[in-house]
Amino acid sequence: MDYTKNYHLPQWVKSDRIMMDDFNRMCADIENGLTGNRQAANELSGQIQRVEQEAQEQIRTSDTASQASLKTGLLRLAYNHCHMLAALERKPPQRGCFFQQFQGISAHTGVGGLLARGDALWFARGAFSCTSEEFRASLKQVSQMKVAKGNAEANMPLVIRFTPPGPGCLIEIPVLIQFQELSCKDTVFHLALYNENTGEYEAERDFTQILKSDHSYYGGYYQIQTELFFSGKFNYRIEISTRDGRYSGTMDYNASTGRFTATSLTDDTVGTISRTVQCGEARMDGIVLVHYRLIGTGGTLSLSWDGTAVSPYRTRSIVNIDGKTVTESEFRRNAAVPAATALKLIAKCHAGGEIALYSWGMAAV
């Protein structure tokens, strides 16, 4: 009797006598082999199903990760796009994005409770009220304005140092003017408020002074009317200058008889900025950037996006396009943005705090 090579199954030849034991053993071996194959096939099928499930889970996870990675990249591009818009003097028309700076804004649709300080939209809630006399007590002239006829480059500004005990608004500055050799009927003065602590001009403006005189001399005590907002406990310089060279003379701060007027800011108010942005079509997500400073005890900023409160995703310190070190809060929607989306920034001061808003922007992706 012969046997198969691999499984040792009997192979009869013509001269063999078929024996029952040999036949039954062969059938038993075949049965066991088929049973083992079936079990192995079942195990293999189970393994294949497990591998398929794991593969599907990996595909699903990988797809989610890819989508998250894509969205993170797009939001990074949106962040950079906002800063690119900040650097453009003339911003092209675009859908789903904007960047707005508040420097020089005197009035704007959608702004409530905020004051135009010159370099920012600002408001304050002083911890206590101050009178004009209390503000005035900290004023001291540093230098006299000097005007040289025919040589405007040699002109010198009137400089008054000012350290207010609390936040407020400067309304009137009393001065003594003595101009000679007049060859004009009016002149332009430049008024500036310089913060010595931050090294920044917080407000600047020009105003025209009528020189009413039938002679070559113009002088007397005058009240310069202005509206300069200031923070509390900072060292300021009030600077009044001119580039006019059509007369000569001086200007001094009238500390003795003049009426200095400043108001204190202590009201518990809420500042808001609202804007509706046209996106053209629904977007996947969006980002809002707000640049600001908190002064004193500061306050809080919150964002309502289509009526839903959105918390800051990240807050950091940056140097903005104007070279100012400001705080930047980054808000992410983490949801679809409709074709027309409504933003509302809400600012509230603590007692003894101030908030200066420099800019904000948005980009949808």
TIRO-340361 format. One record per residue (C-alpha): residue in three letters; x, y, z; residue number from 1. Coordinates in steps of 0.001 Angstrom, whole numbers, plus 500000, padded with zeros to 6 digits. Layout:
// residues N
("ALA",(X,Y,Z),NUM)
...
// end
This chain:
// residues 365
("MET",(500000,500000,500000),1)
("ASP",(501166,503508,499142),2)
("TYR",(500307,506751,500938),3)
("THR",(499864,510310,499796),4)
("LYS",(502860,512571,500344),5)
("ASN",(501353,515333,502462),6)
("TYR",(498530,513806,504545),7)
("HIS",(499450,510093,504524),8)
("LEU",(496171,508918,503000),9)
("PRO",(496193,505329,501766),10)
("GLN",(496749,504707,498076),11)
("TRP",(495812,501182,497041),12)
("VAL",(497207,499183,494225),13)
("LYS",(495481,496225,492436),14)
("SER",(497168,493615,494546),15)
("ASP",(496080,495217,497863),16)
("ARG",(493282,493835,499925),17)
("ILE",(491083,496636,501190),18)
("MET",(490956,496512,504970),19)
("MET",(488225,498137,507054),20)
("ASP",(490651,499740,509477),21)
("ASP",(492581,501377,506696),22)
("PHE",(489438,502695,505043),23)
("ASN",(487900,504007,508278),24)
("ARG",(491180,505668,509278),25)
("MET",(491353,507385,505923),26)
("CYS",(487799,508683,506203),27)
("ALA",(488432,509846,509780),28)
("ASP",(491541,511707,508666),29)
("ILE",(489607,513344,505865),30)
("GLU",(486826,514315,508319),31)
("ASN",(489279,515778,510763),32)
("GLY",(491049,517640,508014),33)
("LEU",(487830,519122,506629),34)
("THR",(486680,520055,510134),35)
("GLY",(489984,521742,510829),36)
("ASN",(489765,523607,507554),37)
("ARG",(486286,524825,508378),38)
("GLN",(487385,526010,511800),39)
("ALA",(490397,527697,510293),40)
("ALA",(488166,529283,507651),41)
("ASN",(485793,530548,510351),42)
("GLU",(488709,531958,512316),43)
("LEU",(490085,533553,509162),44)
("SER",(486669,535020,508376),45)
("GLY",(486508,536486,511879),46)
("GLN",(489978,537901,511499),47)
("ILE",(489029,539432,508150),48)
("GLN",(485945,541021,509689),49)
("ARG",(488025,542406,512545),50)
("VAL",(490587,543786,510097),51)
("GLU",(487790,545340,508018),52)
("GLN",(486293,546946,511108),53)
("GLU",(489691,548240,512205),54)
("ALA",(490352,549545,508697),55)
("GLN",(486983,551274,508584),56)
("GLU",(487639,552813,511995),57)
("GLN",(491061,553969,510838),58)
("ILE",(489524,555420,507684),59)
("ARG",(486830,557166,509720),60)
("THR",(489379,558456,512239),61)
("SER",(491778,559433,509517),62)
("ASP",(488995,561279,507694),63)
("THR",(488082,563198,510863),64)
("ALA",(491717,564000,511500),65)
("SER",(492154,565110,507911),66)
("GLN",(489109,567341,508152),67)
("ALA",(490342,568784,511451),68)
("SER",(493776,569354,509951),69)
("LEU",(492240,571010,506908),70)
("LYS",(490056,573271,509049),71)
("THR",(493014,574210,511270),72)
("GLY",(495004,575139,508187),73)
("LEU",(492154,577198,506756),74)
("LEU",(491659,579026,510055),75)
("ARG",(495386,579770,510122),76)
("LEU",(495053,581235,506640),77)
("ALA",(492022,583230,507849),78)
("TYR",(494090,584577,510760),79)
("ASN",(496865,585670,508398),80)
("HIS",(494293,587140,506002),81)
("CYS",(492922,589392,508762),82)
("HIS",(496400,590729,509495),83)
("MET",(497068,591200,505784),84)
("LEU",(493900,593307,505541),85)
("ALA",(495108,595354,508526),86)
("ALA",(498218,596307,506551),87)
("LEU",(496277,597512,503489),88)
("GLU",(495408,601195,503375),89)
("ARG",(492827,600612,500648),90)
("LYS",(491035,597352,501282),91)
("PRO",(489535,595600,498235),92)
("PRO",(485891,594492,498349),93)
("GLN",(485701,590970,499749),94)
("ARG",(483035,588598,501009),95)
("GLY",(483188,586796,504309),96)
("CYS",(485973,588925,505800),97)
("PHE",(486826,592406,507058),98)
("PHE",(489339,594234,509232),99)
("GLN",(488452,597523,510912),100)
("GLN",(490785,599842,512815),101)
("PHE",(489325,602350,515272),102)
("GLN",(492015,605015,515063),103)
("GLY",(490542,608399,514150),104)
("ILE",(486919,607226,514249),105)
("SER",(484618,609931,515637),106)
("ALA",(481308,608168,514987),107)
("HIS",(480439,604828,513486),108)
("THR",(477258,602891,512839),109)
("GLY",(476911,599973,515207),110)
("VAL",(479034,601483,518010),111)
("GLY",(477413,602177,521361),112)
("GLY",(478755,603354,524722),113)
("LEU",(482335,603802,523444),114)
("LEU",(484253,607072,523125),115)
("ALA",(486588,608075,520281),116)
("ARG",(489867,608651,522092),117)
("GLY",(491802,609218,518880),118)
("ASP",(493895,606060,518742),119)
("ALA",(491104,603765,519917),120)
("LEU",(487478,603339,520864),121)
("TRP",(487647,603596,524621),122)
("PHE",(485674,603871,527804),123)
("ALA",(486427,603872,531497),124)
("ARG",(484795,603431,534864),125)
("GLY",(486748,605392,537431),126)
("ALA",(486743,604078,540977),127)
("PHE",(485964,607595,542265),128)
("SER",(484840,610933,540856),129)
("CYS",(487246,613860,540421),130)
("THR",(486505,617576,540090),131)
("SER",(488112,619925,537580),132)
("GLU",(490175,621389,540402),133)
("GLU",(491489,617944,541375),134)
("PHE",(492493,617342,537771),135)
("ARG",(493969,620824,537492),136)
("ALA",(496141,620320,540570),137)
("SER",(498431,617992,538618),138)
("LEU",(499032,620374,535660),139)
("LYS",(502390,622062,535266),140)
("GLN",(503839,623962,532294),141)
("VAL",(507088,622459,531029),142)
("SER",(507879,624836,528161),143)
("GLN",(506455,627931,526460),144)
("MET",(505251,628037,522852),145)
("LYS",(507572,630203,520800),146)
("VAL",(506855,631261,517215),147)
("ALA",(509570,632729,515011),148)
("LYS",(508345,634789,512049),149)
("GLY",(509871,633651,508794),150)
("ASN",(511473,630639,510445),151)
("ALA",(508761,628105,511298),152)
("GLU",(511373,625360,511771),153)
("ALA",(512524,627175,514908),154)
("ASN",(509025,627178,516501),155)
("MET",(508700,625506,519923),156)
("PRO",(505506,623938,521371),157)
("LEU",(503684,624752,524572),158)
("VAL",(504082,621653,526753),159)
("ILE",(502004,620992,529881),160)
("ARG",(502613,617912,532024),161)
("PHE",(499478,616268,533389),162)
("THR",(499006,613248,535707),163)
("PRO",(495257,612794,536275),164)
("PRO",(494158,610847,539367),165)
("GLY",(491443,609062,537342),166)
("PRO",(490090,608710,533800),167)
("GLY",(488220,611595,532227),168)
("CYS",(487845,614085,529396),169)
("LEU",(489672,617381,528968),170)
("ILE",(487235,620122,527875),171)
("GLU",(488971,623522,528245),172)
("ILE",(492594,624633,528474),173)
("PRO",(493232,628293,529483),174)
("VAL",(496136,629994,527695),175)
("LEU",(497746,633408,527374),176)
("ILE",(498564,634357,523752),177)
("GLN",(500918,637183,522734),178)
("PHE",(501554,637357,518969),179)
("GLN",(503241,640214,517098),180)
("GLU",(504112,641081,513515),181)
("LEU",(500897,639537,512223),182)
("SER",(500580,639090,508464),183)
("CYS",(497543,636737,508563),184)
("LYS",(493964,636588,509897),185)
("ASP",(494056,633046,511261),186)
("THR",(496473,630273,512146),187)
("VAL",(496387,626510,512650),188)
("PHE",(497323,624963,515983),189)
("HIS",(498122,621289,516507),190)
("LEU",(496889,619777,519788),191)
("ALA",(498304,616424,520924),192)
("LEU",(498059,614221,524009),193)
("TYR",(501219,612167,524558),194)
("ASN",(501365,609295,527056),195)
("GLU",(504844,609320,528584),196)
("ASN",(504358,605865,530116),197)
("THR",(503569,604096,526848),198)
("GLY",(505492,606434,524538),199)
("GLU",(502437,606905,522300),200)
("TYR",(500283,609781,521108),201)
("GLU",(496755,608888,522169),202)
("ALA",(495051,611799,520411),203)
("GLU",(495979,614510,517909),204)
("ARG",(493977,617111,516043),205)
("ASP",(494362,620452,514261),206)
("PHE",(492141,623458,514898),207)
("THR",(492010,626930,513403),208)
("GLN",(492410,629982,515628),209)
("ILE",(490973,633265,514265),210)
("LEU",(493354,636158,514912),211)
("LYS",(490896,639052,515286),212)
("SER",(492960,642188,515248),213)
("ASP",(493106,645448,513350),214)
("HIS",(496751,645775,514250),215)
("SER",(499836,643666,513962),216)
("TYR",(499369,642484,517571),217)
("TYR",(497043,639731,518812),218)
("GLY",(496914,638748,522453),219)
("GLY",(494916,638045,525565),220)
("TYR",(493545,635227,527709),221)
("TYR",(491723,632496,525750),222)
("GLN",(490027,629158,526385),223)
("ILE",(491041,626404,523965),224)
("GLN",(488019,624158,523504),225)
("THR",(488819,620506,523022),226)
("GLU",(487731,616957,523794),227)
("LEU",(490678,614832,524886),228)
("PHE",(490034,611573,526730),229)
("PHE",(492689,610394,529148),230)
("SER",(493402,607431,531401),231)
("GLY",(493968,607688,535129),232)
("LYS",(497400,607738,536806),233)
("PHE",(499429,608013,533590),234)
("ASN",(501960,610774,532964),235)
("TYR",(500767,612854,529999),236)
("ARG",(502091,615753,527985),237)
("ILE",(499619,618196,526452),238)
("GLU",(501371,619711,523429),239)
("ILE",(500126,622772,521493),240)
("SER",(502212,623745,518474),241)
("THR",(502083,625505,515127),242)
("ARG",(504039,625334,511886),243)
("ASP",(502995,628864,510958),244)
("GLY",(505779,631365,510385),245)
("ARG",(503673,634447,509544),246)
("TYR",(504003,636034,512989),247)
("SER",(506144,635883,516093),248)
("GLY",(505195,635488,519725),249)
("THR",(504464,633180,522631),250)
("MET",(501728,631095,524252),251)
("ASP",(501626,630066,527925),252)
("TYR",(499349,627960,530098),253)
("ASN",(497215,630353,532150),254)
("ALA",(497436,628713,535553),255)
("SER",(496424,631806,537561),256)
("THR",(493106,633078,536208),257)
("GLY",(492053,630650,533496),258)
("ARG",(489219,628146,533644),259)
("PHE",(490487,624601,533305),260)
("THR",(487639,622124,532756),261)
("ALA",(487739,618328,532818),262)
("THR",(485044,615760,533526),263)
("SER",(485420,612506,535396),264)
("LEU",(484210,609163,533960),265)
("THR",(482666,606862,536563),266)
("ASP",(479465,605504,534953),267)
("ASP",(478906,601748,534846),268)
("THR",(478253,601445,531109),269)
("VAL",(478528,598724,528482),270)
("GLY",(480334,599305,525197),271)
("THR",(479203,597458,522073),272)
("ILE",(480279,597137,518439),273)
("SER",(477940,595379,516002),274)
("ARG",(478462,594357,512401),275)
("THR",(476758,592115,509842),276)
("VAL",(479116,590427,507385),277)
("GLN",(477961,589190,503984),278)
("CYS",(479651,585881,503146),279)
("GLY",(477921,585222,499811),280)
("GLU",(477167,581627,500788),281)
("ALA",(477309,579483,503915),282)
("ARG",(480849,578714,505136),283)
("MET",(482382,575888,507155),284)
("ASP",(483777,577945,510050),285)
("GLY",(485098,581377,510942),286)
("ILE",(487516,583379,513060),287)
("VAL",(487235,586800,514777),288)
("LEU",(490238,588777,516060),289)
("VAL",(489989,591628,518595),290)
("HIS",(492956,593871,519514),291)
("TYR",(492694,595820,522769),292)
("ARG",(494273,596890,526040),293)
("LEU",(492938,596554,529565),294)
("ILE",(494011,599394,531881),295)
("GLY",(493808,599519,535669),296)
("THR",(491475,596800,536898),297)
("GLY",(490455,596210,533275),298)
("GLY",(487199,594575,532342),299)
("THR",(485708,591817,530226),300)
("LEU",(485181,591244,526500),301)
("SER",(482632,588830,525084),302)
("LEU",(481476,587986,521571),303)
("SER",(477961,587158,520408),304)
("TRP",(478002,585428,517004),305)
("ASP",(474523,585126,515500),306)
("GLY",(473128,585279,519033),307)
("THR",(475427,582548,520413),308)
("ALA",(478109,583390,522980),309)
("VAL",(481589,582413,521768),310)
("SER",(484494,582150,524206),311)
("PRO",(488049,583144,523224),312)
("TYR",(489979,580254,521656),313)
("ARG",(493307,581931,522397),314)
("THR",(494507,585189,523993),315)
("ARG",(498037,586471,523488),316)
("SER",(500196,589606,523354),317)
("ILE",(501221,590876,519900),318)
("VAL",(502695,593990,518289),319)
("ASN",(500077,595369,515876),320)
("ILE",(500558,597069,512520),321)
("ASP",(501014,600452,514273),322)
("GLY",(503795,599130,516504),323)
("LYS",(501616,599022,519632),324)
("THR",(501855,596080,522017),325)
("VAL",(498245,594943,522434),326)
("THR",(496281,591937,523593),327)
("GLU",(494753,589819,520842),328)
("SER",(491749,587595,521533),329)
("GLU",(491000,584988,518875),330)
("PHE",(487445,583635,518689),331)
("ARG",(486565,580533,516634),332)
("ARG",(482994,579674,515812),333)
("ASN",(483449,575862,515473),334)
("ALA",(480234,575682,513454),335)
("ALA",(478875,576608,510042),336)
("VAL",(478686,580335,509231),337)
("PRO",(475522,581496,507388),338)
("ALA",(475583,583589,504218),339)
("ALA",(474905,586712,506330),340)
("THR",(476397,586531,509811),341)
("ALA",(475946,588984,512719),342)
("LEU",(478712,589875,515183),343)
("LYS",(478389,591811,518432),344)
("LEU",(481396,592617,520606),345)
("ILE",(480467,593494,524197),346)
("ALA",(482875,595294,526575),347)
("LYS",(482289,595980,530264),348)
("CYS",(484661,597743,532694),349)
("HIS",(485359,596794,536273),350)
("ALA",(485322,599634,538812),351)
("GLY",(488646,601411,538363),352)
("GLY",(489172,599858,534942),353)
("GLU",(489434,600960,531316),354)
("ILE",(489223,599235,527930),355)
("ALA",(490815,600562,524734),356)
("LEU",(489719,598803,521520),357)
("TYR",(492113,599278,518600),358)
("SER",(490715,596993,515894),359)
("TRP",(488760,593860,515088),360)
("GLY",(488353,591616,512079),361)
("MET",(486740,588431,510804),362)
("ALA",(487358,585824,508121),363)
("ALA",(485103,582885,507230),364)
("VAL",(486417,579673,505648),365)
// end
